[in-house]
Amino acid sequence: SSGINDEVLDLTHCCSTVPSTEEQAIIEMQVSIFAYWKVSFKRVVDLIPMIIRCDLEAFINEGIEKETNDLLVNYKKLENFMAQSVEVVEQRERLLESKRRLEEAMKIFSKLVM
């Protein structure tokens, strides 16, 4: 049940004799309006959760989009901050090359000593 009074409309009190054409038209209109109202009310009840869900999804999506954009901006800032200077990169390459040559020299020396 939709919570609406589901009782059949009792319209016998308004016309004790056979209703006239005008009275029949009024009764039919009342029945039609009541049936339409019941269907409309059920539709509104169905729409409320859908509207809430839609609004909640929009709110969440907006938050996710903002956080994603903030992360991208902060990541680029962090990446720029963490980037090494050209001098440091060149010095590292020179030191790694020196280390490699020293290791080769150590192998050669150890073969000569044994």
Protein Blocks (a to p, Z undefined) as FASTA:
>chain_A
ZZiafbdcdfklmombdcdfklmmmmmmmmmmmmmmmmmmmmmmmmmmmmmmmmmmmmmm
mmmmmmmmmmmmmmmmmmmmmpccfklmmmmmmmmmmmmmmmmmmmmmmmmmZZ
